[in-house]
């Protein structure tokens, strides 16, 4: 479960880094 949380955090960081594309942009 811990690894899954880390992976999710990394993916979230990558998604948030893509500002301008996606619902997470500007959050």
PDBQT receptor file of N, H, CA, C and O in Angstrom, charges set to zero:
ATOM      1  N   UNK A   1       0.846  -1.202   0.000  1.00  0.00    +0.000 N 
ATOM      2  CA  UNK A   1       0.000   0.000   0.000  1.00  0.00    +0.000 C 
ATOM      3  C   UNK A   1       0.875   1.243   0.000  1.00  0.00    +0.000 C 
ATOM      4  O   UNK A   1       0.536   2.246  -0.628  1.00  0.00    +0.000 OA
ATOM      5  N   UNK A   2       1.991   1.181   0.697  1.00  0.00    +0.000 N 
ATOM      6  H   UNK A   2       2.267   0.366   1.207  1.00  0.00    +0.000 HD
ATOM      7  CA  UNK A   2       2.877   2.345   0.777  1.00  0.00    +0.000 C 
ATOM      8  C   UNK A   2       3.419   2.698  -0.600  1.00  0.00    +0.000 C 
ATOM      9  O   UNK A   2       3.445   3.867  -0.987  1.00  0.00    +0.000 OA
ATOM     10  N   UNK A   3       3.849   1.685  -1.331  1.00  0.00    +0.000 N 
ATOM     11  H   UNK A   3       3.827   0.736  -1.017  1.00  0.00    +0.000 HD
ATOM     12  CA  UNK A   3       4.392   1.927  -2.671  1.00  0.00    +0.000 C 
ATOM     13  C   UNK A   3       3.339   2.567  -3.555  1.00  0.00    +0.000 C 
ATOM     14  O   UNK A   3       3.633   3.467  -4.342  1.00  0.00    +0.000 OA
ATOM     15  N   UNK A   4       2.103   2.089  -3.416  1.00  0.00    +0.000 N 
ATOM     16  H   UNK A   4       1.865   1.358  -2.777  1.00  0.00    +0.000 HD
ATOM     17  CA  UNK A   4       1.009   2.623  -4.228  1.00  0.00    +0.000 C 
ATOM     18  C   UNK A   4       0.811   4.106  -3.933  1.00  0.00    +0.000 C 
ATOM     19  O   UNK A   4       0.552   4.888  -4.847  1.00  0.00    +0.000 OA
ATOM     20  N   UNK A   5       0.931   4.497  -2.674  1.00  0.00    +0.000 N 
ATOM     21  H   UNK A   5       1.142   3.861  -1.931  1.00  0.00    +0.000 HD
ATOM     22  CA  UNK A   5       0.750   5.901  -2.291  1.00  0.00    +0.000 C 
ATOM     23  C   UNK A   5       1.855   6.756  -2.891  1.00  0.00    +0.000 C 
ATOM     24  O   UNK A   5       1.611   7.869  -3.355  1.00  0.00    +0.000 OA
ATOM     25  N   UNK A   6       3.075   6.224  -2.877  1.00  0.00    +0.000 N 
ATOM     26  H   UNK A   6       3.273   5.319  -2.500  1.00  0.00    +0.000 HD
ATOM     27  CA  UNK A   6       4.217   6.957  -3.439  1.00  0.00    +0.000 C 
ATOM     28  C   UNK A   6       4.024   7.141  -4.938  1.00  0.00    +0.000 C 
ATOM     29  O   UNK A   6       4.211   8.239  -5.462  1.00  0.00    +0.000 OA
ATOM     30  N   UNK A   7       3.654   6.079  -5.619  1.00  0.00    +0.000 N 
ATOM     31  H   UNK A   7       3.502   5.187  -5.193  1.00  0.00    +0.000 HD
ATOM     32  CA  UNK A   7       3.441   6.135  -7.066  1.00  0.00    +0.000 C 
ATOM     33  C   UNK A   7       2.351   7.144  -7.395  1.00  0.00    +0.000 C 
ATOM     34  O   UNK A   7       2.473   7.928  -8.337  1.00  0.00    +0.000 OA
ATOM     35  N   UNK A   8       1.296   7.111  -6.611  1.00  0.00    +0.000 N 
ATOM     36  H   UNK A   8       1.197   6.474  -5.847  1.00  0.00    +0.000 HD
ATOM     37  CA  UNK A   8       0.185   8.039  -6.846  1.00  0.00    +0.000 C 
ATOM     38  C   UNK A   8       0.645   9.485  -6.655  1.00  0.00    +0.000 C 
ATOM     39  O   UNK A   8       0.239  10.374  -7.403  1.00  0.00    +0.000 OA
ATOM     40  N   UNK A   9       1.485   9.713  -5.660  1.00  0.00    +0.000 N 
ATOM     41  H   UNK A   9       1.815   8.991  -5.052  1.00  0.00    +0.000 HD
ATOM     42  CA  UNK A   9       1.995  11.065  -5.396  1.00  0.00    +0.000 C 
ATOM     43  C   UNK A   9       2.837  11.549  -6.576  1.00  0.00    +0.000 C 
ATOM     44  O   UNK A   9       2.756  12.707  -6.986  1.00  0.00    +0.000 OA
ATOM     45  N   UNK A  10       3.647  10.631  -7.112  1.00  0.00    +0.000 N 
ATOM     46  H   UNK A  10       3.713   9.691  -6.779  1.00  0.00    +0.000 HD
ATOM     47  CA  UNK A  10       4.505  10.991  -8.253  1.00  0.00    +0.000 C 
ATOM     48  C   UNK A  10       3.639  11.311  -9.468  1.00  0.00    +0.000 C 
ATOM     49  O   UNK A  10       3.847  12.319 -10.142  1.00  0.00    +0.000 OA
ATOM     50  N   UNK A  11       2.677  10.451  -9.736  1.00  0.00    +0.000 N 
ATOM     51  H   UNK A  11       2.507   9.632  -9.188  1.00  0.00    +0.000 HD
ATOM     52  CA  UNK A  11       1.780  10.667 -10.882  1.00  0.00    +0.000 C 
ATOM     53  C   UNK A  11       1.039  11.982 -10.732  1.00  0.00    +0.000 C 
ATOM     54  O   UNK A  11       0.876  12.733 -11.694  1.00  0.00    +0.000 OA
ATOM     55  N   UNK A  12       0.590  12.254  -9.508  1.00  0.00    +0.000 N 
ATOM     56  H   UNK A  12       0.722  11.645  -8.726  1.00  0.00    +0.000 HD
ATOM     57  CA  UNK A  12      -0.147  13.499  -9.266  1.00  0.00    +0.000 C 
ATOM     58  C   UNK A  12       0.749  14.697  -9.528  1.00  0.00    +0.000 C 
ATOM     59  O   UNK A  12       0.304  15.698 -10.089  1.00  0.00    +0.000 OA
ATOM     60  N   UNK A  13       2.006  14.598  -9.126  1.00  0.00    +0.000 N 
ATOM     61  H   UNK A  13       2.367  13.785  -8.671  1.00  0.00    +0.000 HD
ATOM     62  CA  UNK A  13       2.955  15.694  -9.334  1.00  0.00    +0.000 C 
ATOM     63  C   UNK A  13       3.164  15.925 -10.830  1.00  0.00    +0.000 C 
ATOM     64  O   UNK A  13       3.251  17.065 -11.287  1.00  0.00    +0.000 OA
ATOM     65  N   UNK A  14       3.243  14.828 -11.587  1.00  0.00    +0.000 N 
ATOM     66  H   UNK A  14       3.172  13.902 -11.216  1.00  0.00    +0.000 HD
ATOM     67  CA  UNK A  14       3.446  14.941 -13.029  1.00  0.00    +0.000 C 
ATOM     68  C   UNK A  14       2.225  15.579 -13.686  1.00  0.00    +0.000 C 
ATOM     69  O   UNK A  14       2.360  16.445 -14.550  1.00  0.00    +0.000 OA
ATOM     70  N   UNK A  15       1.053  15.154 -13.280  1.00  0.00    +0.000 N 
ATOM     71  H   UNK A  15       0.944  14.450 -12.578  1.00  0.00    +0.000 HD
ATOM     72  CA  UNK A  15      -0.184  15.693 -13.847  1.00  0.00    +0.000 C 
ATOM     73  C   UNK A  15      -0.306  17.173 -13.526  1.00  0.00    +0.000 C 
ATOM     74  O   UNK A  15      -0.688  17.968 -14.384  1.00  0.00    +0.000 OA
ATOM     75  N   UNK A  16       0.017  17.544 -12.295  1.00  0.00    +0.000 N 
ATOM     76  H   UNK A  16       0.328  16.898 -11.597  1.00  0.00    +0.000 HD
ATOM     77  CA  UNK A  16      -0.095  18.945 -11.881  1.00  0.00    +0.000 C 
ATOM     78  C   UNK A  16       0.955  19.799 -12.569  1.00  0.00    +0.000 C 
ATOM     79  O   UNK A  16       0.771  21.006 -12.731  1.00  0.00    +0.000 OA
ATOM     80  N   UNK A  17       2.064  19.175 -12.976  1.00  0.00    +0.000 N 
ATOM     81  H   UNK A  17       2.213  18.195 -12.845  1.00  0.00    +0.000 HD
ATOM     82  CA  UNK A  17       3.135  19.915 -13.631  1.00  0.00    +0.000 C 
ATOM     83  C   UNK A  17       2.692  20.341 -15.036  1.00  0.00    +0.000 C 
ATOM     84  O   UNK A  17       3.201  21.320 -15.582  1.00  0.00    +0.000 OA
ATOM     85  N   UNK A  18       1.754  19.608 -15.605  1.00  0.00    +0.000 N 
ATOM     86  H   UNK A  18       1.341  18.813 -15.161  1.00  0.00    +0.000 HD
ATOM     87  CA  UNK A  18       1.285  19.923 -16.950  1.00  0.00    +0.000 C 
ATOM     88  C   UNK A  18       0.222  21.015 -16.881  1.00  0.00    +0.000 C 
ATOM     89  O   UNK A  18      -0.962  20.750 -17.092  1.00  0.00    +0.000 OA
ATOM     90  N   UNK A  19       0.638  22.218 -16.591  1.00  0.00    +0.000 N 
ATOM     91  H   UNK A  19       1.599  22.433 -16.420  1.00  0.00    +0.000 HD
ATOM     92  CA  UNK A  19      -0.303  23.332 -16.457  1.00  0.00    +0.000 C 
ATOM     93  C   UNK A  19      -0.838  23.747 -17.827  1.00  0.00    +0.000 C 
ATOM     94  O   UNK A  19      -0.071  23.917 -18.775  1.00  0.00    +0.000 OA
ATOM     95  N   UNK A  20      -2.146  23.907 -17.923  1.00  0.00    +0.000 N 
ATOM     96  H   UNK A  20      -2.769  23.769 -17.153  1.00  0.00    +0.000 HD
ATOM     97  CA  UNK A  20      -2.756  24.312 -19.185  1.00  0.00    +0.000 C 
ATOM     98  C   UNK A  20      -3.503  23.169 -19.826  1.00  0.00    +0.000 C 
ATOM     99  O   UNK A  20      -4.289  23.393 -20.746  1.00  0.00    +0.000 OA
ATOM    100  N   UNK A  21      -3.284  21.945 -19.368  1.00  0.00    +0.000 N 
ATOM    101  H   UNK A  21      -2.645  21.763 -18.620  1.00  0.00    +0.000 HD
ATOM    102  CA  UNK A  21      -3.982  20.798 -19.937  1.00  0.00    +0.000 C 
ATOM    103  C   UNK A  21      -4.444  19.884 -18.820  1.00  0.00    +0.000 C 
ATOM    104  O   UNK A  21      -3.625  19.272 -18.134  1.00  0.00    +0.000 OA
ATOM    105  N   UNK A  22      -5.768  19.786 -18.632  1.00  0.00    +0.000 N 
ATOM    106  H   UNK A  22      -6.433  20.283 -19.190  1.00  0.00    +0.000 HD
ATOM    107  CA  UNK A  22      -6.281  18.926 -17.588  1.00  0.00    +0.000 C 
ATOM    108  C   UNK A  22      -7.026  19.720 -16.529  1.00  0.00    +0.000 C 
ATOM    109  O   UNK A  22      -6.813  20.923 -16.384  1.00  0.00    +0.000 OA
ATOM    110  N   UNK A  23      -7.900  19.048 -15.789  1.00  0.00    +0.000 N 
ATOM    111  H   UNK A  23      -8.073  18.070 -15.907  1.00  0.00    +0.000 HD
ATOM    112  CA  UNK A  23      -8.718  19.714 -14.768  1.00  0.00    +0.000 C 
ATOM    113  C   UNK A  23      -7.897  20.115 -13.546  1.00  0.00    +0.000 C 
ATOM    114  O   UNK A  23      -8.336  20.940 -12.745  1.00  0.00    +0.000 OA
ATOM    115  N   UNK A  24      -6.703  19.532 -13.401  1.00  0.00    +0.000 N 
ATOM    116  H   UNK A  24      -6.346  18.862 -14.052  1.00  0.00    +0.000 HD
ATOM    117  CA  UNK A  24      -5.875  19.823 -12.237  1.00  0.00    +0.000 C 
ATOM    118  C   UNK A  24      -5.077  21.105 -12.411  1.00  0.00    +0.000 C 
ATOM    119  O   UNK A  24      -4.483  21.601 -11.454  1.00  0.00    +0.000 OA
ATOM    120  N   UNK A  25      -5.056  21.647 -13.626  1.00  0.00    +0.000 N 
ATOM    121  H   UNK A  25      -5.538  21.244 -14.404  1.00  0.00    +0.000 HD
ATOM    122  CA  UNK A  25      -4.255  22.843 -13.875  1.00  0.00    +0.000 C 
ATOM    123  C   UNK A  25      -4.838  24.041 -13.144  1.00  0.00    +0.000 C 
ATOM    124  O   UNK A  25      -6.035  24.313 -13.239  1.00  0.00    +0.000 OA
ATOM    125  N   UNK A  26      -3.992  24.751 -12.417  1.00  0.00    +0.000 N 
ATOM    126  H   UNK A  26      -3.020  24.530 -12.340  1.00  0.00    +0.000 HD
ATOM    127  CA  UNK A  26      -4.429  25.943 -11.710  1.00  0.00    +0.000 C 
ATOM    128  C   UNK A  26      -4.908  25.630 -10.314  1.00  0.00    +0.000 C 
ATOM    129  O   UNK A  26      -5.297  26.528  -9.566  1.00  0.00    +0.000 OA
ATOM    130  N   UNK A  27      -4.880  24.339  -9.955  1.00  0.00    +0.000 N 
ATOM    131  H   UNK A  27      -4.564  23.610 -10.562  1.00  0.00    +0.000 HD
ATOM    132  CA  UNK A  27      -5.342  23.975  -8.630  1.00  0.00    +0.000 C 
ATOM    133  C   UNK A  27      -4.279  24.240  -7.580  1.00  0.00    +0.000 C 
ATOM    134  O   UNK A  27      -4.504  23.988  -6.397  1.00  0.00    +0.000 OA
TER     135      UNK A  27
